[in-house]
Amino acid sequence: VPHVLDPNEHDVPFWEWTEREAHMPLSIETLEAEVLGLPPAERARLLEKLISSLDVDPCIEEAWAAEVERRNAEIEQGAVSTVPGPEVLARLKAEFQ
């Protein structure tokens, strides 16, 4: 049975573990606790890497690319008008209060 690291067994964060410790499996709970202890910028960087590592369906990516092109064309042709972000947020805030 592989040993699952317990955060109470270590007095250093996981990124400072030795080579032996780094190859031991972590429980999700231990990993979560360690990640939540990171500064916000580091958590954001890790989140971006995790999301980009997920398998992406090429059909979905192609559909989104086509949608982006369609929307950009509508804006450029004047078929639709844009609304500034702060105005959109104000409208949403008013609608949901």
N, C-alpha and C positions, 0 to 999 in steps of 0.2 A: 504494500500500500504506500503510495507516495506521500511524503510529508507535506502537509499544507501549512504554509507559513502563517503564523499568528502575529498580528501587529504588536502584541505584548511581548513577543520574543525578541524584538529588535528595538534598539534605541536610536537607530538612524533611519532616514527615509529610504524607500525602496531604490531610488536612483543612486544611492551610495552603497548599496549592498555589494558584497564581494562576488566574485565570479561564481562560486559554489551556490551562494544564496540566489543569485540571479537566475539560475537554471532550475530552481525548485518551483513547482506550480503554486500559484497564488489562488486563494479563494476570491470569488467576485466581491465579497464583502470587504476583504482586506484591500483589494485593488481600489475599490470605490472609496474607501476611507483615505487611502494614500492620495488618490487623485483629487478628492475634495479638499485636501490640505494644501494643494498647490496654489500659487497666486493666480488670480483671475486670468491674466494674460497667458500664463502657461496652460491653464485649463482650456482656454479658447483655442490655443494652438493644437493641443492634443485632440480636441473635438473636431477641428477641421481635418486633421489627419485620419481620424477614425471614420468620419463620414466619407472622405474620399476613398477610403479603403473598401467600402462596401461594393459588392457587385452591382454594376449598373446595366440595365437592360438597354441595348443599343436602340431598340425601337422607341423607347420612352425618350431617350436623349434626342433622337431625330425629331420626334414629335414636338418636344420643347423648343428645339432650334427653329423648326418651321413656325411655331407660334410666335417666337420672338421676332422673326423676320416679318411675319404678317402684321404684328402690332407696330413695328418700326415703320413699315410701309404706310400704314394708316396714318401715323403721325406726320410723316414726311409729306403725304399727299393732302394733308389738311382734313382728312375724313373724320378725325377725332381730335379733340383738344386735350392737352395735359392739364393736370391740376397740381399746383405746388404741394409738396409733402406736408408742410405745416397746416395747410388748409384741409387736406384730407384727414389728418389726425384730429383737427378741431371738429370737423363734421362727424367723424366716428365717435369722438368723445361725447359730443352733444346727443348723438343718436342713442348711445348706450347708457346714458345717465338717468 
